[in-house]
């Protein structure tokens, strides 16, 4: 085995072990010894790439690229006997496509399966609902715009005609309002319409259900009562089985639904997306809600970003939407796509924010970050007197006193509420959600673990609660915790937030929201894996909103600190966002967009071409009869 440094990560050890395994396999296939060094490098690199969120690697990124052309590398790998092609995949552990993308077999399989299902859904059309224009006019009356298009109304009309609709927009752009009105139309058409609401995490699922409830007050009571009363994690919707990675619902046993709405779809990884969409019956509508500019999934893939890359509407699509919504065709002008895809007439971007204007503090900062305008963002942070954004120029290895004081001050109202009204669970939770520290990293002096330790120490010392058992115990009144592992028996899910408070007998219990106004207590010893939650990673904050956030950047730029992370962090704030970091790191972060290597769009192009070929064949057959 190639020498591995003693400080190598577990991922590096596994990747090297995998590379050696393939080399031995190739030798058994009588591969030339000259091929083995390249095979080892390729196997190791593709294994490491999946740990970094990529679906594949490209041959021109291999260390051997300097001496050999891509075609030559491709032929050498194919000669190893353990690398297949899309047309002859067999049981080969690696697959290489015609464009020089190299995959682990299972990831290529996920990508092709997902692309096939998506193209099938995108090609499915529904007969327009009777009186649809009248219904849409009534539901979106509050949005009426005489001189421009109402994209919320257009998105709902699109989803009522198509089997696949992708709606991308930042926080406050009206995605939930659109979905509520869309569901109302579906239920008016079919009172028995089976609608499933889902999200990647329990926290996001709960927020989706609550948001729909709050925005449905304008609907007729008979429709309101028929809206879904529960939102599921995707794992729970599919049905977890004892076998890891397998679900009860799949293509052979599809979900019994007529429509699926997935919120926070930017958190979907490739494997889960493939399994979810295959479990949706062919007749059902799929509506994806997300933000193309947010962080991609922790696991491999950037599915939503790729699916939402092209908001192109065809002439026929525009004409249909114009007729159904009463919008002048010349007003329906979709934005320029980021990248062409086959999903025309399936994607709509929302760019009008109802929470903060584009020239407001958070709105302008978010726009500058998304467009990579580092100088403009820095200038805005330095010069603007808008109270919704602020900057602590803190580039030290340890957070400065000013940064830590801002964090402590952020929890002051929460501390007072725990001290004076710990029996009022709703008041305690509302006070806690007013502020959160978001960290770019988990480890290190500016990471989640260290900030939680410092914030916890300050909180306990300042509160000095009579029921605090002291430093020998991790449990104290007011300790916020985040669940890190799903526990279906306790109905606790990854990302759920609880708060430790005394019960009527003075025993410390972990309380979690239960329903609209209730809270349930769980003994600390029964809890699944969890951690203190004064601070959380930006990844964990997806799907959450707080009155104010402090985003803590590392002292030096790190490859995981991207433009999307910065955008996601500041847009968790509804009223006030603070960035703590140096100018150098801030500029580097804005200049570092996330790049996830993938071939999903290419696979969709292939699936679309195959579908056209099948249709042509059917037409030719019919014509010859």
Buried (B, 14 or more C-beta within 10 A) or exposed (E): EEEEEEEEEEEBEBBBBBBBEBBEBBBEEEBEEEBBBBBBBBBBBBBBBBBEBBBBBBBEEBEBBEEBEBEEBBEBBBBBBBBBBBEEBEEBBBBBBEEBBBBBBBBBBBBBBBBBBBBBBBBBEEEBBEEBBEBBBEBBEEBEEEEEBBBBBBBBBBBBBBBBBBBBBBBBBBBBBBBBBBBBBBBBBEEEBBBBBBBBBBBBBBBBBBBBBEBBEBBEEEBBEBBBEEBBBBBBBBBBEEEEEEBEBBBEEBBEBBBBBBBBBBBBBBBBBBBBBBBBBEEBBBBBBBBBBBBBBEBBBBBBBBBBBBBBBEEEBBEBBBBBBBBEEEBBEBEEBBEEBBBBBBBBBBEBBEBBEEEBBBBBBBBBBBEEBBEBBBEBBEEBEBEBBBBBBBBEEBBBEEBBEBBBEBBEBBBEBBBEEBEEBEBBBBBBBBBBBBBBBBEBBBBBBBBBEBBBEBBBEEBEBEBBEEEEEEBBBBBBBBBBEBBEEBBBBBBBBBBBBBEEEEEBBBBBBEEEEEBBBBEBEEBBEBBBBBBBBBBBBBBBBBBBBBBBBBBBBBEBBBBBBBBBBBBBBBBBBBBBBBBEBBBBBBEBEBEBBBBBBBBBBBBBEEBEEEEEEEEEEEEEE
